[in-house]
Amino acid sequence: MKDQRARHTAERFREVYGAAPAGVWAAPGRVNLIGEHTDYNDGFVMPLALPHTTLAAASPRTDGVLRVHSGDDGSAGGQIAELRLDALRPASDGGWAAYPAGVVWAMREAGLPVGGADLHYDSTVPVGAGLSSSAALEVATALALDDLYGLGLSRQRLAQLAQRAENAFVGVPCGIMDQTAAACCTEGHALFLDTRDLAQRQVPFDLAGEGLRLLVVDTRVKHELGDGAYAQRRALCEFGARALGVHALRDVQYAQLPAALDGLATGPADGGPAGGPDVRAAVRHVVTENRRVEEVIARLDAGDPRAIGPLLTDGHASLRDDFRVSCAELDLAVAAAGAAGALGARMTGGGFGGSAVVLVEEAAADAVAGRITQAFAAAGHAAPRIFPAVPGAGARRLV
């Protein structure tokens, strides 16, 4: 199936550009098991790659032109977007094409000898589901350019360049987790990442071998509030760190949390999001979420994956009540899963829509999925998309 998809992508490239591509590369979407809104606070995260991937068929150009094309629904009408490399500017509002253009810009800004390219994309990563379709697009582009121009960059360096593209060119202040997951995850493992020093540890995550399953519940909704609220919450965390006299909230140890909260005034920081968390609640979420990541690691190392369930649920409560990035659909998915006997559940991703993850006994997976679907129907929501998350491979060349 993977080879068939790669061949289809290569054939589509030929149809669009009139010649065969030099190669086809893939990068996956990701789901984050635990560690939400911690990566831009120098904290801990634990994502795993999904089998869903973005494929990039590519060939180099020598005329300083970048051409990008996607046949996916929601793309720019199937049209080729053509850009001159010397005209690439941050915040150029280029729609989806800004993501691959940003990668080229970031590489050239870093002094790398990257020229033009023809690129065609095919993706199975759901857009707007909180599964990091943008990072998959960026990393597939970065890996293709790395090979086309013989750069020899490490996977972590590719992730950093992809993050630079999204931060500085597209204008989304994301942390490093999504791009690192797309670039560095390995099949059958979750990735424990320290986002401060980028130390990595591949943690075996064979749920099937333990009679368990991790479900992804794509709510199929994305609320407009999420567009600006992510940046506002990052600014609030930075305000909290300054108020506490630390470089980042990662530096506030769990045992220090009560004293740290006592030293903070209540209420949002200047410019904080209306209806959002106050600074104390934001600090509490980040510090306790880092602690939850460490506890999940300890329970997996102890061979007790079922014991991580309550930590997932606790993490959702923190994201809902302290950080205030959940929404009615995500809360319903988590509540319905718990009522149906799931071991634990939480929203995943930036929030305000997107997806939840649910840890279940394999024998109960269908029943739990059915209960969630029924709950959505009773509430008048569109049916969610529910599928198992099986840890997949990170970015790689296919052809």
KEZABA-16743 format. One record per residue (C-alpha): x, y, z. Coordinates in pm, 1 decimal. Layout:
xx, yy, zz
X, Y, Z
...
END
This chain:
xx, yy, zz
0.0, 0.0, 0.0
281.9, 239.7, 89.1
462.7, 160.6, -237.1
136.4, 201.0, -426.0
79.2, 544.4, -272.8
434.6, 650.7, -352.9
389.4, 537.0, -713.1
60.7, 725.0, -737.0
224.8, 1040.8, -601.3
509.8, 1005.5, -850.4
264.7, 953.2, -1136.1
67.1, 1257.7, -1030.4
391.0, 1460.6, -1026.2
455.7, 1352.4, -1383.4
104.7, 1458.9, -1486.9
146.2, 1799.8, -1327.0
503.6, 1880.8, -1427.4
560.0, 1667.7, -1738.6
851.3, 1459.2, -1608.7
920.2, 1198.3, -1341.7
1027.4, 1324.1, -996.8
1375.3, 1271.9, -858.5
1217.5, 1097.5, -557.5
926.9, 1068.8, -316.3
957.4, 1144.8, 55.5
714.6, 1098.5, 345.9
660.1, 1257.5, 687.1
390.3, 1154.1, 935.7
129.0, 1331.9, 1136.7
154.8, 1286.4, 1509.9
-58.2, 1241.2, 1815.8
70.3, 1360.9, 2150.0
26.9, 1105.2, 2425.7
103.7, 1353.6, 2705.1
275.3, 1690.7, 2745.6
50.4, 1962.7, 2602.9
151.7, 2329.9, 2571.7
482.4, 2244.5, 2740.0
713.5, 2250.9, 2438.5
728.3, 2630.8, 2414.3
798.6, 2635.2, 2788.9
1117.6, 2424.1, 2752.6
926.8, 2128.1, 2898.1
867.4, 1759.1, 2832.8
651.2, 1602.5, 2561.1
574.4, 1250.8, 2444.7
435.1, 1228.0, 2090.9
414.1, 930.6, 1858.9
401.6, 926.9, 1480.3
83.3, 818.5, 1306.6
61.7, 595.9, 999.1
-100.8, 894.3, 825.1
159.6, 1073.2, 613.7
222.9, 1359.7, 376.4
410.2, 1250.7, 65.0
624.4, 1492.3, -133.8
739.1, 1409.2, -485.5
1014.3, 1649.6, -586.2
1276.6, 1747.5, -840.8
1532.6, 2029.8, -827.5
1524.0, 2342.6, -1044.9
1810.7, 2567.7, -1147.4
1618.0, 2886.0, -1230.0
1542.5, 3015.4, -878.4
1176.0, 2915.6, -896.3
974.3, 2710.6, -646.8
660.0, 2542.3, -775.8
424.1, 2357.7, -540.6
107.6, 2163.4, -612.1
-140.1, 1961.9, -407.9
-434.5, 1764.7, -531.5
-586.3, 1726.8, -183.8
-929.4, 1862.6, -109.6
-901.3, 2213.7, 29.5
-587.0, 2291.2, -167.1
-559.4, 2586.2, -400.6
-793.3, 2437.6, -659.5
-531.4, 2197.4, -786.1
-334.9, 2491.0, -928.3
42.7, 2517.8, -928.9
168.0, 2793.1, -698.8
484.7, 2945.8, -846.1
719.4, 3155.7, -633.8
1056.9, 3313.4, -693.4
1313.6, 3232.4, -425.2
1450.1, 3585.8, -419.9
1098.6, 3719.1, -353.8
1012.7, 3497.4, -55.4
917.0, 3709.2, 244.4
784.0, 3612.4, 590.0
411.7, 3654.0, 654.2
348.0, 3658.0, 280.0
-2.9, 3511.8, 327.7
52.2, 3244.4, 68.1
-210.2, 3002.3, 201.1
-98.6, 2640.9, 231.5
195.2, 2711.9, -4.1
348.8, 2931.9, 266.7
452.5, 2618.4, 457.8
682.6, 2465.9, 193.0
790.5, 2813.8, 84.6
880.9, 2887.7, 445.1
1101.0, 2577.9, 459.7
1295.0, 2690.6, 152.6
1323.1, 3039.5, 300.9
1446.0, 2904.8, 637.0
1709.2, 2686.6, 471.9
1839.0, 2971.8, 259.4
1831.5, 3207.8, 558.1
2055.2, 2955.2, 737.5
2305.3, 2979.5, 453.1
2227.5, 2639.7, 302.8
2275.0, 2600.2, -73.9
1910.6, 2529.9, -158.6
1780.8, 2618.9, -502.9
1440.1, 2588.6, -662.8
1222.3, 2280.6, -683.3
906.3, 2132.4, -825.7
697.4, 1968.5, -552.5
371.5, 1774.7, -553.8
201.9, 1670.4, -229.1
-39.6, 1394.8, -136.6
-154.5, 1365.9, 225.0
-365.5, 1139.0, 443.5
-305.3, 1349.4, 757.7
-641.1, 1505.2, 851.8
-622.1, 1885.2, 829.4
-750.6, 2076.8, 1132.5
-763.8, 1765.9, 1350.7
-479.4, 1866.4, 1581.9
-260.6, 1592.0, 1432.8
3.4, 1828.8, 1295.4
-62.0, 1822.2, 923.6
146.0, 2141.4, 890.7
456.7, 1984.6, 1046.0
419.1, 1678.1, 822.2
411.7, 1909.0, 518.8
712.9, 2105.2, 639.9
926.5, 1805.7, 731.5
848.6, 1617.0, 409.4
960.7, 1928.7, 222.4
1274.9, 1969.7, 431.9
1378.7, 1607.0, 387.5
1319.5, 1622.1, 12.3
1531.7, 1937.1, -20.9
1799.9, 1788.2, 202.9
1832.3, 1492.1, -34.8
1793.6, 1690.4, -356.8
2073.9, 1927.8, -260.8
2295.7, 1682.2, -70.8
2289.7, 1881.5, 252.4
2341.1, 1585.8, 490.0
2145.1, 1745.3, 773.7
2041.4, 1555.2, 1086.0
1672.1, 1485.2, 1141.1
1670.2, 1718.3, 1441.5
1822.6, 1998.7, 1234.2
1553.9, 1946.7, 971.0
1292.5, 1973.7, 1245.2
1444.5, 2299.6, 1369.6
1442.2, 2448.6, 1020.5
1080.0, 2341.6, 975.8
988.8, 2506.1, 1306.5
1172.1, 2821.0, 1197.9
960.9, 2822.5, 882.2
636.3, 2800.4, 1077.7
740.8, 3054.8, 1342.6
907.9, 3320.3, 1132.6
762.6, 3275.8, 784.2
407.1, 3152.0, 841.8
373.7, 3335.2, 1173.4
256.9, 3052.9, 1402.2
448.7, 3054.1, 1735.7
457.6, 2674.9, 1775.8
713.2, 2486.8, 1979.5
948.7, 2220.3, 1846.6
743.4, 1908.9, 1931.2
544.8, 1862.7, 1611.0
836.5, 1893.9, 1371.2
1058.6, 1673.2, 1588.2
790.9, 1405.2, 1603.9
750.3, 1410.0, 1225.8
1125.9, 1391.9, 1172.7
1248.6, 1167.4, 1453.9
983.4, 921.8, 1574.9
1045.9, 550.9, 1522.9
798.0, 272.4, 1458.5
660.4, 102.7, 1769.8
776.3, 379.5, 2004.1
666.0, 702.6, 2164.0
924.8, 980.8, 2166.1
1019.1, 1131.6, 2500.7
1159.9, 1473.2, 2412.1
1315.5, 1732.2, 2639.7
1241.9, 2046.2, 2441.6
1512.1, 2245.9, 2620.7
1818.9, 2050.0, 2512.9
1638.7, 1834.1, 2252.3
1750.2, 1513.3, 2423.1
1545.7, 1222.8, 2292.0
1453.1, 879.8, 2413.9
1255.2, 627.8, 2211.5
1015.4, 457.3, 2454.4
872.8, 118.2, 2350.3
495.9, 155.5, 2315.5
347.3, -179.7, 2216.4
-7.7, -144.7, 2341.1
-136.1, -433.7, 2128.7
105.6, -665.1, 2305.0
-56.3, -563.5, 2634.2
-412.2, -605.6, 2508.6
-464.0, -228.7, 2486.8
-548.9, 22.0, 2217.5
-507.4, 396.6, 2184.3
-793.3, 554.7, 1992.2
-784.5, 893.3, 1823.8
-1117.5, 1074.5, 1824.1
-1116.6, 1343.0, 1555.1
-1405.9, 1571.1, 1652.5
-1401.8, 1723.6, 1301.2
-1438.3, 2070.6, 1450.8
-1202.1, 2363.4, 1482.3
-1326.8, 2671.7, 1661.4
-1210.6, 3012.1, 1542.8
-1098.1, 3102.5, 1894.8
-800.5, 2874.7, 1847.4
-639.9, 3094.9, 1584.1
-523.5, 3371.8, 1818.4
-560.6, 3204.6, 2155.5
-254.7, 2981.4, 2105.3
-28.8, 3285.6, 2072.2
-201.1, 3451.2, 2367.5
-139.1, 3153.2, 2591.7
223.9, 3137.2, 2491.8
256.7, 3505.6, 2580.8
85.5, 3439.2, 2914.1
333.1, 3162.7, 2997.5
622.2, 3392.1, 2912.2
469.9, 3659.4, 3135.7
447.4, 3404.7, 3420.0
810.7, 3303.9, 3374.8
925.2, 3665.8, 3390.0
712.6, 3728.8, 3698.4
875.0, 3430.2, 3870.1
1225.0, 3529.6, 3761.6
1294.1, 3213.2, 3562.3
1396.8, 3159.8, 3201.6
1096.7, 2937.7, 3129.0
823.9, 2762.3, 3327.0
1025.1, 2442.6, 3292.3
1244.4, 2587.2, 3567.0
962.6, 2580.8, 3822.2
989.4, 2242.8, 3993.5
674.4, 2058.5, 4095.0
765.6, 2079.0, 4464.3
804.9, 2456.0, 4426.2
463.2, 2507.2, 4271.7
265.0, 2613.8, 4582.4
521.9, 2879.4, 4669.8
540.9, 2994.8, 4308.9
164.7, 3035.3, 4288.0
159.7, 3227.9, 4615.0
404.4, 3473.2, 4461.8
186.2, 3548.4, 4159.8
-102.5, 3791.9, 4141.0
-435.0, 3657.1, 4021.5
-589.9, 3773.9, 3698.5
-463.8, 3766.4, 3341.3
-146.8, 3936.5, 3231.8
-175.9, 4257.0, 3034.7
-302.7, 4161.1, 2692.2
-408.0, 3816.0, 2811.4
-689.3, 3634.9, 2632.3
-1043.2, 3731.8, 2724.0
-1205.0, 3438.4, 2899.2
-869.3, 3262.7, 2910.9
-669.6, 3145.3, 3210.3
-513.8, 3375.3, 3462.6
-140.3, 3356.9, 3499.4
-152.0, 3135.0, 3808.9
-369.7, 2877.5, 3632.2
-142.4, 2880.4, 3327.6
165.4, 2822.2, 3543.7
-10.3, 2543.8, 3733.2
-99.2, 2364.1, 3410.2
252.1, 2373.8, 3266.0
424.8, 2262.0, 3585.7
179.9, 1980.1, 3658.0
181.6, 1869.6, 3293.8
559.4, 1830.8, 3298.9
516.0, 1619.7, 3610.8
255.4, 1404.6, 3435.1
495.2, 1335.1, 3148.4
757.0, 1214.4, 3396.9
500.3, 992.5, 3569.6
385.6, 840.3, 3240.3
747.3, 754.5, 3158.4
792.1, 593.1, 3499.9
479.5, 378.9, 3460.3
573.3, 267.7, 3111.0
924.8, 183.4, 3228.7
767.3, -21.3, 3506.5
573.3, -223.1, 3249.6
234.0, -90.1, 3357.6
79.7, 95.4, 3061.0
-272.1, 69.3, 3207.8
-159.8, 293.6, 3492.5
-108.6, 587.7, 3257.5
-485.2, 615.9, 3201.4
-564.6, 836.4, 3503.1
-274.2, 1066.1, 3410.7
-428.4, 1122.7, 3069.2
-760.9, 1212.9, 3227.5
-594.2, 1441.1, 3480.3
-413.8, 1612.6, 3193.8
-744.1, 1679.9, 3021.1
-890.0, 1834.7, 3335.2
-587.3, 2065.1, 3355.7
-617.3, 2167.0, 2990.9
-990.2, 2223.3, 3034.8
-999.6, 2401.3, 3369.4
-658.3, 2566.6, 3407.7
-534.0, 2631.1, 3055.2
-883.3, 2658.9, 2902.5
-804.9, 2522.7, 2558.5
-1068.5, 2250.7, 2542.9
-1416.5, 2280.8, 2393.4
-1756.2, 2113.8, 2428.1
-1684.1, 1845.6, 2168.8
-1351.5, 1744.4, 2324.7
-1502.3, 1743.1, 2673.9
-1786.7, 1523.7, 2549.7
-1547.7, 1276.8, 2386.9
-1348.2, 1243.9, 2709.2
-1658.0, 1215.9, 2929.7
-1826.8, 960.4, 2704.8
-1509.0, 753.0, 2688.9
-1481.7, 750.7, 3067.1
-1847.9, 654.9, 3107.2
-1795.0, 364.1, 2867.3
-1506.3, 226.7, 3074.0
-1200.3, 372.5, 2903.7
-882.2, 366.7, 3113.1
-817.4, 734.1, 3041.7
-871.3, 1007.3, 2782.9
-756.1, 1359.3, 2704.0
-759.8, 1620.6, 2432.7
-442.8, 1630.9, 2224.7
-292.8, 1915.1, 2026.4
-345.3, 2288.2, 2061.9
-712.9, 2263.7, 2150.5
-1037.9, 2445.4, 2061.3
-1131.7, 2145.2, 1848.9
-923.5, 1877.1, 1686.0
-877.0, 1539.9, 1850.0
-875.1, 1344.9, 2174.3
-688.2, 1026.6, 2261.0
-852.4, 742.4, 2451.4
-673.5, 449.3, 2617.8
-891.6, 138.8, 2620.0
-877.1, -234.5, 2668.0
-861.2, -380.1, 2318.2
-1170.8, -589.7, 2381.5
-1367.8, -277.5, 2471.4
-1244.6, -52.6, 2189.5
-1547.4, -89.6, 1963.4
-1792.4, -38.8, 2248.4
-1612.7, 276.1, 2366.6
-1598.6, 413.9, 2013.1
-1968.2, 342.3, 1971.6
-2055.5, 519.9, 2295.9
-1861.2, 829.2, 2189.7
-2036.1, 832.3, 1852.1
-2374.4, 798.2, 2020.6
-2296.1, 1083.3, 2258.2
-2205.7, 1310.4, 1966.7
-2528.3, 1224.5, 1786.7
-2734.5, 1292.0, 2100.4
-2566.6, 1632.5, 2136.8
-2633.2, 1723.3, 1774.9
-2266.8, 1710.7, 1671.4
-2138.9, 1564.1, 1347.6
-2012.4, 1208.3, 1384.6
-1647.9, 1197.7, 1497.3
-1383.1, 1007.1, 1306.5
-1234.1, 739.3, 1533.7
-928.7, 530.4, 1449.2
-648.5, 348.5, 1633.8
-313.4, 520.2, 1682.1
-35.5, 274.7, 1604.7
314.2, 424.5, 1649.8
458.7, 470.5, 1303.4
791.1, 570.0, 1151.8
923.2, 921.4, 1117.5
1022.9, 1096.4, 795.2
1190.0, 883.0, 528.8
1254.6, 853.0, 158.7
1020.5, 610.9, -20.4
1145.2, 623.8, -381.6
END
